[in-house]
Amino acid sequence: MTQVDVDMMEEELKLESAYRLAGYETMQRNLQQAKENSMVDTATPIGQAFFTHKLLAVKDTIEQWLIKNMKPKAGVKPNYTFLLEDLKREFRTEDDEVDIDTISSICASVTLSAILNALTLKGEKGNYLNDVAAKAGRGLYYEYQMKAFENWLKTQDTNKGALAGIEKRVGLHYRYVYLKQAMSKCGYAAPNWDSQNTAIRTLGTAFVVLAQEETNYFTLEATMDTPSELIPTEQFTEAWQRNEDNMLEHARQSCPMIIPPKDWTSYEDGGYYGDLASFTSLLRLKYLDTIFGKQYKRRLMQLDIPQVYKAVNSIQATPWVINKQVLEVLKQCRQNNYIPCSSENGNVLSLENDDAPKQPASTATDEEIKAYKKKAVEYYKGLKRRMSLQNRANTIINTAERFSSYAHIYFPWNMDFRGRIYPIPSFSPQSDDLNKGLLLFADTPPCQHEEDIKWLAITGANLAGVDKVSYDDRIAWVYQHEEDILASAADPMGHQWWLQQDEPVQMLAFCFEWAKAKQWIVAHGSIVGWVTGLPYAQDGTCSGLQHFSAILRDPIGGKAVNLVPQDKPNDIYAQVAEKVNEFLKKDAVNGTLDEWDEKKLRMKFGTKTLAQIWLNFGVNRKVTKRPTMTLAYGAKKAGYTAQIMEDTIKKAMREQGEACVFTQSNNFQAAQYLAGQIWDAVGQTVVKAVEGMDWLHKCAKLVTKNSNVVSWVTPLGLLLQQSYVKFDIEIVKLRCAGKRYRIYTPHQNGQIDKSRQTNGIAPNFIHSMDACHLQLTVCKCKDAGINHFTMIHDSYGCPMSQVDIMYKLVREAFIELYTEHDVLAEFKESLQYLVTKELPAPPKKGELDLNIIRDSKYIFC
């Protein structure tokens, strides 16, 4: 090692230590903040663990006490007797019996919550039994008021939904305020325990004492001069500290590196060098403590997978540098209180939060109050989302600034359990537009050919979203907009054309590089010799369906996803959208009519109405893209519904407000309806893919029937295993602080999760194939002299000057993967020994000749 190398290694180790410490301190602050907010029992994993660990035992003990003390007795009665009578009156089962289960759950919950906060948040005045008992009793009083109001509402003809919003309130204080306002608005006289503080404390004391016997979390100690105080037992203190130390021990932040990452040579050795090294492994695995996991890890340690190591190591050896020009512009944007953000409407994330809606005057009408509440809910939801985006954006810019002084930075990479390769730090080339726009390759080779400029032009068009047309049309688009491109490069703050494009920050980086390229050509007569660190990325067309179509030699699916050579790229998402619109037009004329659902007391919209809603909204490729893409990864109609709700409907309602065609009454039905239309349209387009998925499910089902996990080996020799295991779930139902809870405590039972093994195999297998293709492509490119890679599963990036090489090799690797390997037959062979009868034969293949992929311009483009 030279002295420079030694110095850089020392600085790298200091950097890793700093990020390790930063993670520790962040976790420490979070724990402290939880303590300061008196929320330890509910706000931290440790508190939740201690809460749930003893909840059932405390509940059972309190239940037996309640049964005994709720029986009628003669003689002098305890002062809390009338409180128990109130609880008996309000909490009833459907058979009109006392709901002792719910009462005891509430009592246990409020008592344990008060105890844990007392034991972990001890103040100067101590944790006296009297105070803890009062908190437990007041919590029970709140629940009693809630139930009494709820019962009263059932007797009324109006205001039945008065409590509907209480579960949306965060925090006990806000829920209690909401409850009081709701009772007042409805003219309901709340049951009053306020004059019975002594009785409340006495009842709370009984619960605390019962909890002491069951938990062994504390003792009760008193002297002649001081009342009884809760003192944590040594066992509790040590257990709490041990859990807190363990949480802090595993807290860390990952970061880019300033020297090339350590090559992966085994499952446990590679990536970071110092304090962060122990937190990473080659594969990101779960459930390694099960019998299946332990066996799998032993086999992993013995694997000889040189090409897999070569692929991961080649990617992480890529040198990068911060794009200082882009960084300076982003800092200016931030000074002007906004940050470019492709996920926001208008591509601008404001750093100035709008003023909250003004509360209505005391003379406001019910309609005005209702309108205010609706605006307030939307405002606070939007505020929370914006703050999250703002924090993320600021972190990215600050990290870029921190690493901008280094001539080279690197990113350690590893794989998930399917073999997909990921960077370990969150700040990385695989992040969002803001992050990717801040990164350039370092030390790239110069352009060698006159035509290299075409790849730069195509990059610009792709970043503008002009990527579903031919290469020639993309190049033409750039020259048509060259004036805007050069103006953006010369004055990015004054001419913000770049900000209007699909990927604004990466487009800004492109504008800077295009201007430099034009200057070079003027000075040197051609692009040859020009150096740029801007990556060129070749993206697959609906990668999962490409792999299924190739595996099954499907000519129809292959044409839809560009395996077949064509003059222009086929857009399967647009094809599906076109078919869906045909379905919609038919239903809009001949569909079913709306009906009133008496059971659910709501309108059941007919297909005629739902079709008209979607035609008015407009179904295009953006609407159909994610459902179509995820078919190959196991998405079903229910998954489609959730995607449509999240990606399209909620976004439209948020952005369009009252002008939106979607409403609270029709949105879910609209999502379900369109999910069915897309499902049918996709099924007509890629029939073979559905056959392939069904076959994988059948094989997995037979394997799990014998209580075996599904495992297979990729063509590059990487052993993969679905380690989904089954848990016995202990369920506790309770109601606390105005909300109904189910507390689930999982316990491994040593069995596999047959359902997840079966449902997960299609997406996991096809992900393993696209990961294998990526690994094979990287190895071939490395042998051909490419040393810079930016890879995102089905997006393969390299320097602009070497695109021609990767362009050919990405196709060669794809052909080789499926001509030299019959991956379904190999998959069947790897599973056959795990079953007692012959697995079904793979689906019959079509007649697609994979060799034509060499001539397909748009399989990756």
N, C-alpha and C positions, 0 to 999 in steps of 0.2 A: 504493500500500500504506500502511496505517496503521502506527503504531509497534508496535501489538499484533501485526499481521500479520508485520512484520519480525522481531519478537522470536520469534514462534512458528516462523517459517521457520528462524531461526538455531538454535533448539532442536531442530527436526526434523533439520537437517543434523548436529548434534552426536549425536543419537540414532542416526542411520544410521551415523555413523563409529564409535560405540561398539559397535554390533552387528557391523559389519565387522571391527573389531579383536577382538571376542570370538570370532568364527569363526576368525580367524587364530591366536589364542592357544590355542584348543581343539585345532586341528590340530597346532600346535607341541608341545603337551603330549602328544598321542597319539604323535607321532614320537619324542619324548624318552623316553616310557614304553617304547616298543618297543625303543629302544636300551638302556635300562637293564635290560630283561628279556632282552637278547641275542637278540632275535627279529626283527631287521631284515629278514632274507632271506625270512621267511615272513609277517610281520605287517603289512607295508606294501605298497601298490601299487608303490612305487618298487623295493623289494627284489625283489618278484615279477617285475617287468619285467626287471631286470638278471639275475635267476636264469634265467628262461625264454629270454632273448635268446641266451645262450651255451650253454645246456644241451645242445642237440643236437651242437654242434661239439665240446664237451668230451667228451661221450659217445663220439662217433665216434673221437676221438683215443685215448681210454683203451681203447676196444674193440680198436683195432689193436695197441696196446701189450700188452694181455692175450693176444691171439691169439699174438703173438710169444713172450711170456714163459711161456706155459702149455705150450709145446712141450717135450718131454723134451730135456734137454741133458746132455752129459758134462762132467766136470770139477767144479770148485768151484761150488756153487750159491749164489745169494743167500739171505740168512737168511729172506726172506719166501716162499720157494718152497713150503714146507709149507702156508702160508696159502692160496696159490693152489690147491694140491691139495685142501684142504678145500672151497673154493668150488666147484671142479669136481665134487666128489663130491655136494654137496648140491643145487646148482642144475642141474637136468636138464630137458630138454624131454620131450614125450610120446614122442618117438622115442628117448629115453634118450641124447641128445647133450648136450654141455655147453651150458647156456643162457647163451651169451655175451652175448646182448642184455640180459637181465635183470641180469646181473652188472655189465656196463658202465654201465647206467642207474643202479644203486645207487651205484656208485663215483663217477660224475659228480655225482650229487645230494648225497651227503654231503660231497664235496670242495668243490663250489661253495658250499654252505651254510656250511661252515667258513670259506671264504675271504671271503665277503661280510660275515659277522659280524666277521671280523678287520679288514677294511678300513674298516668304518663305525663300529666300536665300540672304537677304539684306546684302550687304557688306559695307565697310567703306565709299565708294564713293557714296553710295545711289543708287536708282533705277530710273534713269532719263528716262523720256519719250523717249528722243532721242535714248538711247541705246536699250531700249526694242523694240522700233519701228524698229530699224536696225536689231535686231535678228529675228523679225517676217518677215521683208522684205527679209532677206537673206534666211530664210527657204522657202519662196515662190519662190525665184530665183532658188534654188536647184531643187524644184519640176518642175519648168518650163524647166530647162535644161534636166531633166530626160524625160519629156514628149516629148520634141523636138527630143531628141536622139531616143526615142522609135518610133516615127513617121518616122524618117529617115530610121531606120532599116527595116521598112516595105517595103520600096522602093528598098531594096538591094537584090541581089540574094544570098549573103553570109552573114555570121556573124549575122544571125537572132536570135541566142541564146546568143548574147553578154551580155544581161542583166539578164540572167537566174540565176546567182549566187548572185544577189544583195540582195535578201530577206534573204539569209543565213548570211549576215554580221550583226553583233550585234553592234549597236551604229551608230549615224548619221555620225560621223567622218569617220568610216571605210567604210560606204556605199558611202560617197562622194568620198573618195579616189578610191574605186572600180569603181565608175562612171567615174571619170576622166581618169583612166587607160583604161577602156573599150572604151571611146570615142577616146582616142589617138591611141589605137591599131587599131581601125577601120578607122582611118583617117578622123574622123568627126570633123568639126570645130564647137565647142560649141557656142550657142548664148551667147552674152556677154552683161551683165548688169553692169559690173565692173566699167564702167566710169559714171554710173548714180547713185552714192551713195545717192545723195540728193533726187532723185526721189524715190528710194527704201525706204528711211526713211520717206518720205512724205506719201507714200502709207501705210507703216506700221503704221504710226501715225494715219491715218484715221481708220484703223482697231482697234487699241488699244482704241481709243475714242469711237468707236461704241460698243466695248466690255464692256467698263465702264458703258454705259447706260443700258446694258442688265444684267450684273452680280451683280452689287453693291458690287463687291469684293474690290474696291479701289476708291480713289478719286485722282484727279490730282491737285497738289498744287505747286505754284511757288511764288517767291519773286522777289524783284528788283535785287537781287544779284545772285539768283540761277534759273536755268531752271526748267521746270515742272518735278515733281517727282511723282511716283506712291506711294501712301500712303495707306496701307491696312485699310479698314473700320473696325470699332469696331465689327461689325457683323461678318465679315470674320475672324478676329483674334480670336474672341471667339469661332466660329464654328470650326476653324482649331484646336485650342488648345483643345477644347472639344473632338474632334475626336482623336487627338493624345493621350490625357489623357486616353480615353476609350481603345485605343489599348494597351497602356502601362499597364493599370489596369488589363487587361485580359491576359497579357503576364506572362508566368511562365514556369518552367521546372519541370517535375515530377521526383521522385526519389524513390529508395527502402527505406524501413523503418527499424528501428532498434528495434522496439517493435512490437508485433502482431497488425495488423490493427484493427480498430474499427469495430465490427460486424455490418453488414447491418441490420437495423431494419425497414427501410422504404425507399421510393424512394430517399429521400434526405439525409439520415443519415447513414454514414458508411465510411470505408476506412481511410483516413487521419484524423488527430486530429487538426492540426493547420492551418497555412496560406494556405495550399493546399486543405483544406477540401471543401471550397466553390466552387471549380472548378470541382467537380466530383459529379455524381449521380449514382444510381444503374443501370440505363439504359442510353445509349448514344443515345439521340433522337434529331431529327431536326423538324422544323416547328411546335413547340409547341405554336406559337403565332397565328395559324390559329384556326378556330372554331372547326375543327376536333381534332387538337392538344390539345386545352384547355379541351375539353370533355374527351379525352384520359387520360390526366394527372390527372384529378379529379378521374377517375375510378382507375387509378394506386394507388393513395393515399389510396384507400379503400380496396385494395386487401389483402387477407389472403393467403400468399404463403410460408408456413413454410419450405417446402422441397427446394424451390428455394433459400431462404435465407441460409438454412443449407449447400447447395452445394457451394455457393459462399464463405461463411464464412469459410468452411472447407478448401477450396483451399487456401485462403489468410492467413490462420493460419499456413500454412506450414513453418517450420523454414529452412533456407538455410545458407550456408556459402560459402565464396569465396574459390575456389580450388587454394591454394597458390603454389602448385607444378606447375600446368599449367601456372599460372600467371608468375612465374619466367622464365619459358621457353619462353613465349611470349615476355617478356621484353628483353630477350637475342636475340630473332629473330629481334625485333625492332631495337636493337643496331646494328644488321647486315643489317639493311635497308630492311627488308621484314617482312610481317605479313602473317601467314597462312590464306587463304581465299578460301573456297570451290567453290565460284562462278567464280574464275579466272582459266585460262588455266594453268595447272600444280599446282593448289592449292596454288600459291604464289602471293601475292600482293606486288609488288616492291614499296618501298618508295623512290626510285631514279627514277625520270622521265627521259625518254630518251631525248637526244638532239633533238631539232626541226630540221626538214630537212633544209639543207643549200640552200639558195636562189641561183638560177642558175646565171651563169655569164652573163654579158651584151651581150656576143656573142652566147648565148644559142639559140637553134632552138625552133620553136613553139612546137614541140613534147616534148622537154625537159622541157619547161615551163609548159606545160599541165601536164606532169608527176609530176613535183614538186608541182603544186597546188593540185593535187589529194592526194599526200602524206601529204601535209600540212593540208588539211581538215581532213583526217583520224587521223593525229597526234593530232590536237587540240580537236577533238571529244573524242579521247581516253584519252587525258590529263584531260579533264573535268570529265570524268567518274572515272578515277583513283583517282583524288583528292577527289571526293565525297566518294569513298570507303575508302580512307586513313583517311579522317576525321572521318568517322563512326567507323573504326577500332580503331583509337587512342582514341576516346571517350569511347568506350567499355573497353579498357584496363585501361584507367585512372580512370573510374568509379569503376572498379573492385579493383584497387589499393586503392582507397579512402575508400572502404568498407571492405577491407581485414582485418582490425584490429578488427572487430566486431565478437563476437562468434556466433551471429545469425543475419540474415537479413530476411526481409519479403517483400512481394509484395502485395499491395492492388489490388483487382480485381473488375471489374464490367462487365456489359453485353451490347451487342449491341441490336438493336431493334428486333432481331430475338431470343434473349435469349442466344446467343453464348457468352462464358465467355472469357474475355481478361484481362491481367495484365495492370494496368494503366501506369507504367513507361515503357519507351522504352527499358531500360536495364532490361531484364527479362528472365525467363525460356522459353518464347515463341518467343524469338528472333532467330538469326541465329546461325550457328555452333560455331562461335567464342565466342558468349555470353554464349550459353548453356554449352560449354566446361569449362567455368570458374566457374560454379556453382555446388555445391553438396548439397544434403540434410544434415541437421544437426540433431544430436541426433536420428539416426535411430535405430530400434531394431536389435539385432544380428541375424545371420542366425540360423534357427532352424532345418534344414534338410540337409542331405548329398547332396540331389539333387539340393539345391539352387545354386550350382556352375554352373549348366547348364544354368540358366538364365543369369548369368554373361557372359558365353561363347556366348550365343545367341546375347547378346547385342553387343559384339565385332564384330561378323559377320555382324549384321545389320548395324553397323557404317561403315563397309567396303563396303557396298552395296551388300553383299551376303545375301539377304533377300527374294529371290524368290525361295528358295529351302527348303527342309524339315528341321525341327529342328535338326535332327540327322546330316544332312549334314552341317548345320551351326556350330554345335559343333565340328565336325570333322575338319572343315576349321580352326578353332581357334587353335586346337592342331597341325595342319600341319604348322601353322605359329607362333608357340609359341616361337621359337628362335628369330624371328624378334620382337615379342611383348616384350619379356623380355629385348632384347638389346635396344629397343626404350626407355623402362622405365629406364634402367641403364644409358644410355647416349643419351638423346633425340636430342641433337645438333649434335652429331657425327653419330648417326644411325637414319636417318630420314625416315625410312620405314613408320612411322605413317603419315607423310606429304603426302604420295601418295594415301591415302585412301579417300573414298567418303566424310566423315566428319572428317577431319584431327584433329581438336582440341579436339573433343569429343573422337576420337580414342586415342589421347595422354592420356586423362584422363583415358580411359579404360586400357591402357597399365600399367599405374601406379597402378591401382587397381588390375589388374591380377597378377602383381608381388607381391603385398602385400598378395593376397589370397594364392598364392603358398607358400610364406614364412609361413603363418599361418598354412597351411596344414602340412608342414614339421614339424613345432613345436608342433602341437596339434593333428595330425592324421586325421583331417577332417575339413571341412569348418564350421562346427557347432561352433557358438560363435563368428565368424568373423563379423565385422561391416564395412559396406561401405555406403557412401553417394551417390554413383553413381546410378542414377535412371534406372529402366527398363521400357521401353515404349512399349506398345502394340498398334500397328497401324491397323486401319481398312483398308479393301481392297476396294478402290473406294467407300468411305462411302455413297455418295449420291445414287449411284445405289444399294448399300446394302439395304438402307432404302426403296427405291421404290420396290425392289424385295421382301422384307419382307411384306410390306404393301399390295402388290397385290398377294402375295403367288406365285411368279413366279419361277417355278423350273429351267427354263433355265437360267434366269438371276441370280437366287440364286446360281446355280452351278458356274457360271462365276466369281462371287464375293465371293465365299467361305462360303456361308451360309450352303451349303451341305458338310458334312464330306468327306474328301479326304486324301489320303496318302501324297500328296504334295500340296502346295498352288497353286491354279489356278491364273494365271497372265493375267487379262483381257486386260491389255495394250499390252502384247505380242500377245494375241489372235487377237486383232484388227489389230496389225501390220502385222500379218501373212495373214489375209484376205486382207489387203490393198496391200500387195506384190503380191497376186494372181491377183488382179485387174490390178496392174501395168504391170505385165508380159503379160496379155492379150492385154492391150492398146499398149504396146511396139511393138506388132506384128500387131495388127489389128486396131490401133487407127487412128484418123483423121490426115491429113497433115497440114503443116504450110500454112498460107495465109497472103498476104499483105493487111492491112487495109488502104484503100485509105482515109477514113475520118480522122482517127487518125494518119495517116502517120507512122505506126509502124507494126512490124510483129506480127500477131496473131498466137501464137504457137499452133500446133495441139496436141491432146492427145498423139500421138505417141512420139513426141519430149519430152513432159513434163514427160511422164512415164519413158522414158530413162534417163532423168535428175535425177529423184528421185531414180531410180534403181542404177545409178552410185553413188549417194550420200549415199544411204542406209537408208531404213526406218525401225527403230527398236522401241522398247517400249518407248524409251525416246522421240521420235518424236510424238508418238500417245498418250502419257500419259495425258498431260493436256487437249487436246480436249475431250478425252474419259471421263476423270474425271469431266469435267465441263458440260457435257450433262445434268446431273441431276440438274444442277444449271441454266438451261435455255440457255446455249450457243447454237447458231445457226451457220450456215455455215459462215456468215460474221465474227462471233466471232472466229471461228476456223481459218479463214484466218489470222486474226490479231495475234492470238497466234502463228501460224506457222511462220509468218514473224518475230516476236519478239524472240521467243525461239530457233528457228532452223536456219532460213535463214540468218538473220542479224548477228547472232553469228558466223555462218560458214564463212560469207563474211569477218567479222572482223578478224577472226583468220587465215583463209586460204589465204586471199588476192586474187591475180590473179589466183591462182591454184584452186579456188573454182568453182564448176559447176554452181553456181548461179551468175547472173550478173544483172546490173541495168535494162537491157532490158527484162529479163525473170523472175525476182524474184517474182513479184506480181502475174503474171499468174501461176507460179509454186505453190505459196501458195494457190491460189484459187482452182487450180486443186486438190491438195492433200486434201484440206478441204472437197471437195465433196466426195473423196474416203473414207476418215475417217468417214464422216457422214453416208455413206451407210453401212460401216463395223460395226459401233457401233449399227446402227438401226437393223441390223440382229442379233446382240448379245443380246440386251436387249429391246425387243419389248414392254414389259409391262410398262417399265419406260416411254417410249414415250406416251403410252396411258394415263398414270397417269398425265403427264405434260399437255397433251391436255385437259383433264377433268378439271384440276385446272384453266387453261386459260378460259375455257367456263364459269365456275362459276364466276370467277373474272369479266368477261366481262358483265355478267348479273347484278352483283352487281353494277358496275360502271355506267351501263345504267340508274340506278335510282339515280345517283349522290351520291352514298354512298361509303365510303372507305372499303377496305377489312380488316376485323379483325377476329381473332380466338383465342381460348384458348388452350394452350398446355395441355397434360395429367397431368401435375403437377400444373395446375391452373394459369399459367402466361398468362395474356392478352397481345396479340400482335396486332399491327396495322400498316398497310402500310400507312404512312402519306404523300405519294407523292401528292403534290398540284400543281396546274397549275399556270403559270405566263403569264401575257401579256408581251411580249418581245418588247421593243422599240429598233429598229435597226437603227443605223446610219452608213452609208457607207462612208468611206473617204480614201483618199490616203495621206500619210504623210511620209516624210523621206525615200522615195524610197520603201515603203511597202504599200500594200492595207490592210485596216482594216475594220472589221465590229465591231462596239461597241454595245454590247447587254446590255440593262438595264432592269432587270426583275422587274415586279410589280405584287404582288399577287392579283389575282382577285376573291379569295374565292371559286374557283372551284377545283375539284380534277383532277389529271392527269390520265385520263382513260387508256392511252397507257401504262404508267409506272406501274399502278396498275395491269394491265393484264400481261404484260411481266415479272413483278417482282415476281409474286406469286409462280411460281414453285421453283425457287431457295430459296426464303424466307421461304416458307412452309417447304421444306425439310431441310433447315438449322435449323429451329425451332425444327424439330424432332431429328436431331443429337444432338442439344443442350440439348433437354429434356433427351435423352438417357445418355448423359454425366452427367447431374445433378442427375438422378436417380442412376447411377452407384456410384457416389461420396457418396450419402446418404447411400447406402447399404454398401459401403466400410467403411465409418465412423462408422456405427453401428457394423461392424465386427472388429474394432480396428485399422484400418489404419488411420494415422494422417499426412501422407506426400503425396502430390499430385503434379504432373506436367502435366497439361492438355493442349492439343492443338487440340480442336475440335474433331478430330477422332483419336487422339493419347493419350492414357491414361497411365500415368506414376506413379509408386509408388516405395518404397524401394525394393531392391533385395530380402530381406528376407520375403516379403509379396506378391510376385508375384502370388503364388498359390491361394491366397484369391481373388485378383482382377481378375485373369484369369477366375475363376468361376462366379464371380458376374457380370462382364461385359457382359457375355452371358445371365445370368439370367435376368438382367435388360433389355436386348434387347428383350428377349422372352416376358417378362411381359409387356413391352411397347406396343407390337402389338397383344398380345392375350387378354389382359384385356381392350384394347381400339381398337375400329375400327376408326382410326384417320380420314379417309376420310368421314365416316358417321358423325362423330362429327364436322368436318369442314363444311360439308353441313348444319348441324343443326344450327351452329353458324351464318351462312349466310342467312338462309332461310327467316328470318323475314325482311331482307333488300330488298327482291325482291317481285314482285307481282305474279309471277307464279312459279311453282315447278321447282327447280333446277334439272339438269339431274342426273340420278343415277350414282354413282361411277362405274368405270370399273369393269367388272366381275373378280373375283379372281381366281387364279389357285389353284393347289392342293398341294402346298409345305407345309409340316408339320414343323412349326417353332420349335417344340420341339427337332428336330434333331440338332439344333444349339448347344445344350449342348455338343455334341460330335464332333463339328467342331473345329479342332485345329487352323485353319487358318482364321477364321472370323476376329479375332484380333490377330496379332502375331508379 
